[in-house]
Amino acid sequence: MKRIVILLVACLTSGMVLANHWTPVPEGWYSQSTTIRGVILINGIEQYSDQLELGIFCGDECRGSAIAAEFFITHRYIADVNVYGENGHQLSFRLYDHSQGKELELTPPENVVFTEDGYGEWLDPCVFNFTSSSAVITNHWTPIPEGWYSQSTTIRGVILINGVEQYSDQLELGIFCGDECRGSAIAAEFFITHRYIADVNVYGENGHQLSFRLYDHSQGKELELTPPESVVFTEDGYGEWLEPCEFNFVGVVTQTTELATGWTWWAPTVATTIETIEETIGTSLVSIQSEQGPASGDATGGVMYKIKTNAAITFSLSGMPMGGATIAIGPGANWFGFTGAQPSAITDAISVAATVGDKIISQNEGFAIYTNSGWQGTLGQLQPGCGYQYITNENKTLVIGAGN
């Protein structure tokens, strides 16, 4: 019973239920059965996915298969496979990706011998590492030779694109002084935090201005994005493994909004103007109001606008990400908008010296009230492009993040 409960909880933390790709031999086909539990790695990187199915074979005969599911205690994705056979049978491994709808052509881990003792436990699972011949990626940029300059330093950081942290081993961070590459590194997963960090050895002299570029090996090209601000070379370096720098590259993005008939509480996540919004919505538009009255000029980051239409429509705007914003609020109901790129918990989305009794009200998702235990209520996250009201009895500064 205990094992069944644990399995049920583990499965419930995954997404929709998928049907197994492989059909094992029937129960009772062999006189023995065992359990093999393990996490799946691809090219040495542990996979946190409920789309991967581990198949266990003896020759061409499937002896068992299971789709990985999140184990609620460790949050690792474990394939819990019931396997049929006899002592001494050689067992091999195959991997199916349901998100791609195909078996992956990877080199499997080494075979194991069937034993009724099984392999792996929930808290100490086996590790099944599937590898590809193209696992090792060579750097796109070639830095200047070691010793070209008298000093060297280390810059460690995570890569963000439009404010969203990237978990990819295909991105290479290049560090330049002018057109000269002073160092580059492909981001790799740090085993403690599971963040992907570019650990770059950089050559130069104190005072040299260093700029950043980004290459995507999955696309085979340098990305045309606006880089983060330059930094000055120092032997002290920048960033640590547990506290890396953040390198945010930004580019043009599209904000798409569904407007219902009547009023919608809206906020810009891309740089635009009220005139552009009016032209885009067209004849369905009735009014655009700011907290001060009829809106005009540039759309302001961190501000909520109320848009009234005479029909339900969808409109899209393209531009550079709005990023974060800081606004002053005072006693009463204050309009503000979330400029982030992804839904974020209130404490991640905004920074404010909240006091007991402060409220945040949404148009359609309820409210949150600040208590001695923090924010409580039906409103758990702020949504990109949505407007809200912050109700307080005091003057405060509201810092609106980009939803990292």
ChimeraX attribute file (.defattr): number of C-alpha atoms within 10 A of each C-alpha:
attribute: neighborCount
match mode: 1-to-1
recipient: residues
	/A:1	6
	/A:2	6
	/A:3	7
	/A:4	9
	/A:5	10
	/A:6	15
	/A:7	16
	/A:8	12
	/A:9	15
	/A:10	20
	/A:11	20
	/A:12	15
	/A:13	15
	/A:14	17
	/A:15	12
	/A:16	10
	/A:17	11
	/A:18	11
	/A:19	11
	/A:20	16
	/A:21	19
	/A:22	17
	/A:23	13
	/A:24	18
	/A:25	16
	/A:26	11
	/A:27	15
	/A:28	10
	/A:29	11
	/A:30	13
	/A:31	10
	/A:32	15
	/A:33	21
	/A:34	17
	/A:35	18
	/A:36	24
	/A:37	24
	/A:38	24
	/A:39	24
	/A:40	27
	/A:41	16
	/A:42	17
	/A:43	16
	/A:44	14
	/A:45	17
	/A:46	18
	/A:47	17
	/A:48	17
	/A:49	19
	/A:50	23
	/A:51	20
	/A:52	25
	/A:53	26
	/A:54	27
	/A:55	25
	/A:56	27
	/A:57	23
	/A:58	18
	/A:59	11
	/A:60	8
	/A:61	13
	/A:62	21
	/A:63	26
	/A:64	26
	/A:65	26
	/A:66	22
	/A:67	26
	/A:68	27
	/A:69	28
	/A:70	23
	/A:71	22
	/A:72	16
	/A:73	11
	/A:74	10
	/A:75	12
	/A:76	22
	/A:77	26
	/A:78	32
	/A:79	27
	/A:80	23
	/A:81	23
	/A:82	18
	/A:83	28
	/A:84	28
	/A:85	24
	/A:86	16
	/A:87	14
	/A:88	10
	/A:89	15
	/A:90	15
	/A:91	20
	/A:92	19
	/A:93	19
	/A:94	20
	/A:95	24
	/A:96	21
	/A:97	17
	/A:98	17
	/A:99	10
	/A:100	10
	/A:101	10
	/A:102	11
	/A:103	14
	/A:104	15
	/A:105	13
	/A:106	16
	/A:107	16
	/A:108	17
	/A:109	15
	/A:110	11
	/A:111	13
	/A:112	14
	/A:113	14
	/A:114	23
	/A:115	20
	/A:116	16
	/A:117	11
	/A:118	16
	/A:119	17
	/A:120	17
	/A:121	14
	/A:122	17
	/A:123	13
	/A:124	11
	/A:125	19
	/A:126	17
	/A:127	16
	/A:128	22
	/A:129	20
	/A:130	21
	/A:131	18
	/A:132	13
	/A:133	9
	/A:134	9
	/A:135	10
	/A:136	9
	/A:137	11
	/A:138	12
	/A:139	16
	/A:140	18
	/A:141	16
	/A:142	13
	/A:143	18
	/A:144	15
	/A:145	11
	/A:146	15
	/A:147	10
	/A:148	11
	/A:149	13
	/A:150	10
	/A:151	15
	/A:152	21
	/A:153	17
	/A:154	19
	/A:155	24
	/A:156	24
	/A:157	24
	/A:158	24
	/A:159	27
	/A:160	17
	/A:161	16
	/A:162	22
	/A:163	22
	/A:164	17
	/A:165	16
	/A:166	17
	/A:167	17
	/A:168	17
	/A:169	18
	/A:170	16
	/A:171	25
	/A:172	26
	/A:173	27
	/A:174	26
	/A:175	26
	/A:176	22
	/A:177	18
	/A:178	11
	/A:179	8
	/A:180	12
	/A:181	21
	/A:182	26
	/A:183	26
	/A:184	26
	/A:185	22
	/A:186	24
	/A:187	24
	/A:188	20
	/A:189	18
	/A:190	14
	/A:191	10
	/A:192	8
	/A:193	10
	/A:194	12
	/A:195	21
	/A:196	22
	/A:197	31
	/A:198	27
	/A:199	22
	/A:200	23
	/A:201	18
	/A:202	28
	/A:203	28
	/A:204	24
	/A:205	16
	/A:206	14
	/A:207	10
	/A:208	15
	/A:209	15
	/A:210	20
	/A:211	19
	/A:212	20
	/A:213	20
	/A:214	23
	/A:215	21
	/A:216	17
	/A:217	17
	/A:218	10
	/A:219	10
	/A:220	10
	/A:221	11
	/A:222	15
	/A:223	16
	/A:224	13
	/A:225	15
	/A:226	17
	/A:227	17
	/A:228	15
	/A:229	11
	/A:230	13
	/A:231	13
	/A:232	13
	/A:233	23
	/A:234	20
	/A:235	15
	/A:236	11
	/A:237	16
	/A:238	17
	/A:239	17
	/A:240	14
	/A:241	16
	/A:242	13
	/A:243	11
	/A:244	19
	/A:245	17
	/A:246	16
	/A:247	22
	/A:248	20
	/A:249	21
	/A:250	20
	/A:251	14
	/A:252	14
	/A:253	17
	/A:254	13
	/A:255	17
	/A:256	13
	/A:257	18
	/A:258	12
	/A:259	20
	/A:260	15
	/A:261	15
	/A:262	15
	/A:263	18
	/A:264	21
	/A:265	22
	/A:266	24
	/A:267	27
	/A:268	29
	/A:269	31
	/A:270	24
	/A:271	19
	/A:272	20
	/A:273	16
	/A:274	16
	/A:275	13
	/A:276	14
	/A:277	18
	/A:278	17
	/A:279	10
	/A:280	15
	/A:281	16
	/A:282	12
	/A:283	11
	/A:284	15
	/A:285	19
	/A:286	15
	/A:287	16
	/A:288	20
	/A:289	16
	/A:290	17
	/A:291	14
	/A:292	8
	/A:293	10
	/A:294	11
	/A:295	18
	/A:296	13
	/A:297	10
	/A:298	12
	/A:299	23
	/A:300	21
	/A:301	24
	/A:302	27
	/A:303	24
	/A:304	27
	/A:305	30
	/A:306	20
	/A:307	23
	/A:308	20
	/A:309	20
	/A:310	15
	/A:311	14
	/A:312	12
	/A:313	14
	/A:314	12
	/A:315	13
	/A:316	12
	/A:317	18
	/A:318	14
	/A:319	14
	/A:320	16
	/A:321	24
	/A:322	22
	/A:323	22
	/A:324	19
	/A:325	20
	/A:326	16
	/A:327	15
	/A:328	11
	/A:329	19
	/A:330	14
	/A:331	12
	/A:332	14
	/A:333	17
	/A:334	18
	/A:335	24
	/A:336	29
	/A:337	26
	/A:338	33
	/A:339	32
	/A:340	30
	/A:341	23
	/A:342	17
	/A:343	19
	/A:344	20
	/A:345	14
	/A:346	19
	/A:347	14
	/A:348	15
	/A:349	23
	/A:350	19
	/A:351	14
	/A:352	11
	/A:353	11
	/A:354	18
	/A:355	15
	/A:356	13
	/A:357	14
	/A:358	18
	/A:359	21
	/A:360	23
	/A:361	19
	/A:362	19
	/A:363	14
	/A:364	11
	/A:365	13
	/A:366	12
	/A:367	19
	/A:368	22
	/A:369	20
	/A:370	16
	/A:371	15
	/A:372	9
	/A:373	7
	/A:374	13
	/A:375	22
	/A:376	14
	/A:377	13
	/A:378	13
	/A:379	18
	/A:380	17
	/A:381	16
	/A:382	26
	/A:383	23
	/A:384	23
	/A:385	23
	/A:386	24
	/A:387	25
	/A:388	25
	/A:389	19
	/A:390	21
	/A:391	19
	/A:392	20
	/A:393	13
	/A:394	14
	/A:395	12
	/A:396	15
	/A:397	15
	/A:398	19
	/A:399	17
	/A:400	25
	/A:401	22
	/A:402	25
	/A:403	23
	/A:404	15
